[in-house]
Amino acid sequence: MTEVNKDLDLQFDPQFSNDGKDLVEADSFERLVAARRSVRRYEADPIPDDVVEKCLDLALKAPNSSNLQPWEFYWVKTPEKRDELARNCFSQPAAATAPTLIVAVARIDTYKANAKQMVEVFEKSSVPVPKPAIDYYKKLVPMAYTLGPLSIWGRLRALGMWGISLFRPIPALPANRDQLFTWAVKTTALACENLMLAFRAYGFDTCPMEGIDPRRIKKLLKLPRGAEVVMVISAGKRAAGGVYGPRIRFDREQFIKRV
């Protein structure tokens, strides 16, 4: 049985719902979050491959919408491609000096295949899976995310949902391609944060870069139409002067509201 299957077996085991309940690592987590900085210059020493693999595994443990996992991470290892990727990040020091470059990609064209995988995993589960969970992936997911030609079905669905929303709360499902990408990008961004914190936990630093040319990066990676480059994450050991200044955050009351 695969690791994913084992995870899902536990999902329906009442005992699993309490796994980790007593874990308290507040001090360690506070130090970890405080130590994560956007690093602009790195030392030349490479990150061991096994560490990169572990960090990528931790990224994939991020929460995601309906467990449809609409993300991909491209660890660009080929020197020529890595150099071209750095140029497509405008050769900024955070890219040009980094020993490791990872491209985070959101996919809007994998939800059907991933929903089918969920059903297959459920069918192999040693613990009975509730029928509504199976029906969700067989019926509701295709209904909720399929847009149709020119997003006609998505727009009609949105109109119907708007009518229902006049009488009761209703989820906002994607009505067009941009909204579907927003759905996938939100999930991918959660995994990116996991990835950066994982590198910091292993003693390495990162920089999430949006100053990139996504069209050229998409061409470099030969990505299909249903893929969107979310960000490029560089990683390595911070060099002297790699952090450009103190962390600046505005007054917390500007952002934290109590209602």
C-alpha positions in Angstrom: 0.0 0.0 0.0 1.3 3.4 -0.9 2.1 6.1 1.6 -0.9 8.1 0.4 -3.1 5.1 0.9 -1.9 4.7 4.5 -2.5 8.4 5.2 -6.1 8.0 3.9 -6.7 4.8 5.8 -5.8 6.7 9.0 -8.1 9.6 8.0 -11.1 7.3 8.6 -9.6 5.9 11.8 -11.1 7.7 14.9 -7.8 7.2 16.7 -6.0 9.2 14.0 -8.1 12.3 14.6 -6.1 12.7 17.9 -2.7 12.1 16.4 -0.4 15.1 17.2 -3.1 16.6 19.5 -0.6 16.9 22.4 2.3 18.2 20.3 3.4 21.7 21.5 6.3 23.3 19.8 5.4 27.0 20.2 8.9 28.2 21.1 10.6 26.3 18.3 8.0 27.5 15.8 8.3 31.1 16.8 12.1 30.9 16.4 11.7 29.2 13.0 9.3 31.8 11.7 11.4 34.7 13.0 14.5 33.2 11.4 13.0 32.9 8.0 14.1 35.9 5.9 14.1 36.6 2.2 17.7 36.1 1.4 19.2 37.9 -1.7 22.7 36.4 -1.8 23.8 32.9 -1.1 27.1 31.1 -0.5 28.1 28.8 -3.4 27.9 25.6 -1.3 25.0 23.3 -2.6 22.2 22.0 -0.5 22.4 18.2 -0.2 19.9 16.6 -2.5 18.4 14.6 0.3 17.6 17.8 2.2 15.9 19.3 -0.9 13.8 16.1 -1.4 12.7 16.2 2.3 11.8 19.9 2.0 9.7 19.2 -1.1 8.0 16.3 0.7 7.1 18.7 3.5 5.8 21.2 1.0 3.4 18.5 -0.3 1.9 18.1 3.2 0.4 21.6 3.0 -3.4 21.9 3.3 -5.1 22.1 -0.1 -8.5 22.5 -1.6 -10.4 19.2 -1.5 -7.1 17.4 -1.4 -7.0 17.9 -5.2 -3.4 19.0 -4.9 -3.3 21.3 -8.0 0.4 22.0 -7.6 3.7 21.1 -9.1 7.3 21.9 -8.1 10.1 22.0 -10.7 13.5 21.6 -9.1 15.7 22.9 -11.9 18.9 21.0 -11.7 20.3 21.1 -15.2 23.0 23.8 -15.2 22.0 25.3 -18.5 18.3 25.4 -17.5 19.2 26.8 -14.1 21.2 29.6 -15.7 18.3 30.4 -18.1 15.9 30.3 -15.3 18.0 32.8 -13.4 18.1 35.1 -16.4 14.3 34.8 -16.5 14.3 36.1 -13.0 16.2 39.1 -14.4 19.5 37.8 -12.9 18.6 39.3 -9.6 21.1 38.2 -6.9 18.6 36.0 -5.2 18.4 33.8 -8.3 21.9 34.3 -9.8 23.7 33.2 -6.6 21.4 30.5 -5.5 22.5 26.9 -5.7 18.9 25.7 -5.7 16.0 27.1 -7.8 12.5 25.7 -7.6 9.5 26.8 -9.7 6.1 26.6 -8.0 3.4 25.9 -10.6 -0.4 25.9 -10.2 -2.5 23.5 -12.4 -6.1 23.9 -13.4 -6.1 20.9 -15.7 -5.4 18.1 -13.2 -8.4 18.2 -10.9 -10.3 15.5 -12.8 -7.3 13.1 -12.8 -6.6 13.8 -9.1 -10.3 13.3 -8.2 -10.1 9.9 -9.9 -7.0 9.1 -8.0 -8.9 9.9 -4.7 -11.6 7.5 -5.7 -9.1 4.8 -6.5 -7.4 5.3 -3.1 -10.7 5.1 -1.3 -11.6 1.8 -3.1 -8.3 0.3 -1.9 -8.7 1.6 1.6 -8.7 -1.1 4.3 -11.1 1.1 6.3 -14.7 1.7 4.9 -14.9 5.1 3.3 -18.3 7.0 3.6 -20.3 7.0 0.4 -20.6 10.8 0.5 -16.8 11.1 0.3 -16.7 8.9 -2.8 -19.6 10.7 -4.4 -17.9 14.1 -3.7 -15.0 13.1 -6.0 -17.1 11.3 -8.5 -19.8 13.8 -9.0 -19.4 17.1 -7.1 -15.8 17.9 -8.1 -16.4 17.6 -11.9 -19.5 19.7 -11.5 -17.8 22.4 -9.4 -14.7 23.0 -11.4 -15.6 22.2 -15.0 -16.0 25.5 -17.0 -17.0 24.2 -20.5 -16.2 25.9 -23.8 -15.6 29.7 -23.3 -16.5 29.1 -19.6 -20.2 28.9 -20.6 -20.9 26.2 -18.0 -18.9 28.1 -15.3 -20.9 31.3 -15.9 -24.2 29.6 -15.9 -23.3 27.8 -12.7 -22.2 31.1 -11.1 -25.5 32.6 -12.1 -27.4 29.8 -10.5 -25.3 29.9 -7.4 -25.9 33.7 -7.2 -29.6 33.1 -7.2 -29.4 30.5 -4.4 -27.1 32.8 -2.4 -30.0 35.3 -2.1 -31.6 32.8 0.3 -28.7 31.0 2.0 -24.9 30.8 2.2 -23.4 29.2 -0.8 -19.8 28.6 -1.8 -18.3 30.7 -4.6 -17.2 28.3 -7.3 -15.0 29.4 -10.2 -16.9 30.9 -13.0 -14.0 31.4 -15.5 -10.4 30.5 -16.1 -9.0 33.3 -14.1 -11.0 32.3 -11.0 -10.0 28.7 -11.5 -6.4 29.8 -11.5 -7.0 31.8 -8.4 -8.2 28.6 -6.7 -5.1 26.7 -7.7 -2.7 29.5 -6.9 -4.0 29.8 -3.3 -3.3 26.2 -2.6 0.1 26.3 -4.3 1.1 29.4 -2.2 0.3 27.4 1.0 2.7 24.7 -0.1 5.4 27.4 -0.9 5.3 28.6 2.7 5.7 25.0 3.9 8.7 24.7 1.6 10.4 27.9 2.8 9.9 27.0 6.5 11.2 23.5 5.8 14.4 24.8 4.3 14.9 27.2 7.3 14.3 24.2 9.7 17.2 22.4 7.9 19.5 25.4 8.2 19.0 26.9 4.8 17.4 30.1 3.5 15.0 31.0 0.7 13.6 33.9 -1.3 10.2 33.8 -3.0 10.5 35.7 -6.3 7.7 37.3 -8.2 10.1 39.4 -10.2 10.1 36.8 -13.0 9.1 36.4 -16.6 6.4 33.7 -16.3 5.9 33.3 -20.0 9.6 32.4 -20.7 9.7 30.2 -17.6 6.7 28.4 -18.8 8.3 27.8 -22.1 11.6 26.7 -20.5 9.7 24.0 -18.5 7.5 23.1 -21.4 4.4 23.7 -19.3 0.9 23.1 -20.8 -1.8 25.7 -21.1 -3.4 24.7 -17.9 -0.3 25.6 -15.8 0.6 28.9 -14.2 3.9 29.9 -12.7 3.2 31.1 -9.2 6.7 32.0 -8.1 10.3 30.9 -8.2 11.9 30.0 -4.8 15.6 30.2 -4.5 17.4 28.3 -1.7 20.8 28.1 -0.2 23.1 29.2 2.7 22.8 32.9 3.2 26.0 34.8 2.5 27.2 37.9 4.4 25.0 40.7 3.5 22.4 38.3 2.1 19.6 39.9 4.2 19.3 43.5 3.1 17.9 45.0 6.3 15.8 44.5 9.3 12.4 43.0 9.0 9.8 45.8 8.7 6.2 45.2 9.6 3.6 47.9 10.1 1.5 48.3 13.2 -0.3 45.0 13.7 -3.6 46.8 14.4 -3.5 47.9 10.8 -4.0 44.3 9.8 -5.6 42.4 12.7 -9.3 43.2 13.1 -11.6 42.0 15.9 -15.3 41.8 15.0 
